[in-house]
């Protein structure tokens, strides 16, 4: 089992290397690598601090180990499962990123007029895309895992997300002061 976890960790790190933005040629175009990746979904392009990148990679390794154990993935299932999972996760990230981008100007409204109808319609479209993505996830994952392991996947996803959120470092809140008890 440990061997399989190491193989999955190596595969994930390899995926991260190939997900980098294509190199520019001196003529300003993309090299061969860019043409090969044109059909593959591109990873979000933004700079991340090295310590954040390390935390993200550690979390991904924990996710792989946790899901593999909790779902009970065989090597054959894992080989089919992780590419589908990564594709769906990336699509879900893009949808949520656009939702946050849409809500930002409204939260930071600095006297600008906002077309609420346009924003609301786009939010509805994005939520429909998310629902469609859930349907795709169900169809693809059930074909790979079967119904019992698909249910274990849903449970593992929920438990892992809750665990991450519960362990997220939050600023300490001061303890509420309690009134002095009266002697009777």
C-alpha positions in Angstrom: 0.0 0.0 0.0 2.8 2.4 0.8 4.3 1.7 -2.6 1.1 2.7 -4.2 0.9 6.0 -2.2 4.5 6.8 -3.3 3.6 6.1 -6.9 0.5 8.4 -6.7 2.6 11.1 -5.0 5.1 10.9 -7.8 2.4 11.0 -10.4 0.9 14.1 -8.8 4.2 15.9 -8.7 4.8 15.0 -12.3 1.4 16.4 -13.2 2.4 19.6 -11.5 5.5 19.9 -13.6 3.6 19.3 -16.8 0.9 21.8 -15.8 3.3 24.7 -15.9 2.7 27.4 -18.5 4.3 26.6 -21.9 7.6 28.2 -22.6 7.8 31.1 -25.1 10.1 30.8 -28.0 12.4 33.7 -28.9 10.0 34.5 -31.8 7.2 35.1 -29.2 5.3 31.9 -30.1 4.9 28.8 -28.0 7.3 25.9 -28.3 6.3 22.3 -29.0 5.3 21.9 -25.4 2.6 24.5 -25.8 1.1 22.8 -28.9 1.0 19.5 -27.1 -0.9 21.0 -24.1 -3.4 22.9 -26.1 -6.0 20.2 -25.8 -5.4 19.7 -22.1 -7.0 21.9 -19.5 -4.6 24.6 -18.3 -3.9 25.1 -14.7 -4.6 28.5 -13.2 -1.8 30.9 -14.0 -0.7 33.0 -11.0 2.3 33.3 -8.9 2.3 31.6 -5.5 4.8 32.1 -2.7 7.1 29.0 -2.4 5.8 28.3 1.1 2.2 28.3 -0.1 3.1 26.1 -3.0 4.8 23.6 -0.5 1.7 23.7 1.7 -0.5 23.0 -1.4 1.6 20.1 -2.5 1.6 18.6 1.0 -2.2 18.9 1.1 -2.4 17.2 -2.3 -0.3 14.3 -1.0 -2.5 14.0 2.1 -5.6 14.1 -0.1 -4.2 11.3 -2.3 -3.3 9.1 0.7 -6.6 9.8 2.5 -8.8 9.2 -0.6 -6.9 6.1 -1.6 -7.3 4.6 1.9 -10.9 5.7 2.6 -12.3 4.7 -0.8 -10.2 1.6 -1.0 -8.9 2.3 -4.5 -7.1 -0.5 -6.3 -4.1 0.5 -8.5 -6.3 0.1 -11.6 -9.1 2.2 -10.2 -6.6 4.9 -9.0 -5.1 5.1 -12.4 -8.5 6.0 -13.9 -9.8 7.9 -10.9 -7.1 10.6 -10.4 -7.1 12.1 -13.9 -11.0 12.4 -13.8 -10.8 13.8 -10.2 -8.2 16.3 -11.2 -10.1 17.4 -14.3 -13.4 17.9 -12.3 -11.6 19.7 -9.5 -10.0 22.1 -12.0 -13.3 22.8 -13.6 -14.9 23.3 -10.2 -12.1 25.7 -9.2 -12.6 27.8 -12.3 -16.3 28.1 -11.7 -15.8 29.1 -8.1 -13.1 31.5 -9.1 -15.4 33.3 -11.5 -18.1 33.4 -8.9 -15.8 35.1 -6.5 -14.6 37.5 -9.3 -18.2 38.4 -9.9 -19.0 39.1 -6.3 -15.9 41.1 -5.6 -16.9 44.4 -7.3 -20.3 44.3 -5.5 -18.6 43.8 -2.1 -16.1 46.6 -2.9 -18.6 48.9 -4.5 -17.0 52.2 -4.6 -19.8 54.3 -6.0 -19.8 52.5 -9.3 -23.1 51.4 -10.8 -23.6 47.7 -10.9 -25.7 45.8 -13.4 -27.3 43.4 -10.9 -29.4 41.6 -13.4 -26.4 40.7 -15.5 -24.4 39.5 -12.5 -27.4 37.5 -11.2 -27.9 35.8 -14.5 -24.2 34.9 -14.7 -24.3 33.5 -11.1 -27.2 31.4 -12.1 -25.3 30.1 -15.2 -22.3 29.3 -13.1 -24.4 27.4 -10.5 -26.0 25.4 -13.4 -22.5 24.6 -14.7 -21.6 23.4 -11.2 -24.7 21.2 -11.1 -23.8 19.9 -14.5 -20.3 19.2 -13.3 -21.8 17.2 -10.4 -23.7 15.1 -12.9 -20.5 14.5 -14.9 -18.7 13.6 -11.8 -21.3 11.1 -10.8 -21.4 9.5 -14.3 -17.6 9.3 -14.7 -16.8 8.2 -11.2 -19.6 5.6 -11.0 -18.2 4.0 -14.2 -14.8 3.9 -12.6 -15.6 3.1 -9.0 -19.0 1.5 -8.8 -21.8 2.7 -6.5 -20.3 1.6 -3.1 -16.9 3.2 -3.7 -18.6 6.3 -5.2 -20.4 6.7 -1.9 -17.2 6.3 -0.1 -15.7 9.0 -2.3 -18.5 11.4 -1.4 -17.9 10.6 2.3 -14.1 11.0 2.0 -14.5 14.3 0.1 -16.7 15.6 2.9 -14.5 14.4 5.7 -11.3 15.7 4.1 -12.8 19.1 3.4 -14.1 19.4 7.0 -10.8 18.3 8.4 -9.0 20.9 6.3 -11.4 23.7 7.4 -11.2 22.7 11.0 -7.4 22.6 11.0 -7.2 25.9 9.1 -5.2 28.4 11.2 -7.6 31.1 12.4 -6.6 34.1 14.6 -7.2 33.4 18.2 -10.3 35.0 19.6 -10.2 36.4 23.1 -12.2 34.4 25.6 -15.4 36.0 26.6 -15.3 37.5 30.1 -17.7 35.9 32.5 -19.4 37.9 35.2 -18.3 37.2 38.7 -20.6 34.7 40.4 -22.6 36.0 43.3 -22.5 34.2 46.6 -25.9 33.4 48.0 
